[in-house]
Amino acid sequence: MEHSDQDRLIALAGLHQAAYCVQRIANRGTVDSAQMEPCIYSLFQIDAADVASVYGEPGAVATGARQVVAQLTGEPQREMELTRYVIALMRHERNLGGRRKMQQEIARRVQGAAAARGDLPLLDREVLAGLAGIYQDTISKLTPRIIVRGNPLYLQNPDNQDRIRALLLAGIRAALLWRQCGGSRWQVLLGRRRMLDAARAYLRDTERV
């Protein structure tokens, strides 16, 4: 299937949004649920009709798209910590590609989490704890591990730990989607203008919704 610049932008924005949410929780102890929900939602979209549907409503990853613009232009400013998370998640997704058994384990347990969720809200404590457990038992075993830095007061909170791990799992999902759409590091470096145009178009469309 041929993917568009907009598809790649949505995947990259989803990755940046997951990293952004991790950063906010680690440093502030909280994040807007409207920013976090699309990331968690994406984990349960096994057979989405298209790339945009992975994240739900139109404009769901607008926060991530704004981060893409900021990282590419330096306006209002680049967040090096955010970049570090994005690169680490991309690296882990590539490493995961060579581990078939781990991929199967993740897929099996995500399906189980979807069935166990029932009617519980996406950000319910039990749902997040289940997703966090998947990350902890699989992705966190890859080396070098992703190190989340922030305020120890927030990082030591068990609920925050679950939220961060669930978001890191969502970040891996986004990195996989990015690669499936034909995304690569060279595409960001050499196709900077096209990616910026796609991000700005996405944000303009979001404002019309």
Buried (B, 14 or more C-beta within 10 A) or exposed (E): EEBEBBBBBBBBBBBBBBBBBBBBBBBEBEBEEEBBBBBBBBBBBEEBEEBBBBBBBEBBBBBBBBBBBBBBEEEEEBBEBBBBBBEBBBBBBEBBEEBEEBBEBBEEBBEEBBEEBEEEEBBBEEBBBBBBBBBBEBBBEBEEEBEBEBBEEBBEBEBBBBBBBBBBBBBBBBBBBBBBBBBBEEBBEEBEEBBBBBBBBBBEEBEEE
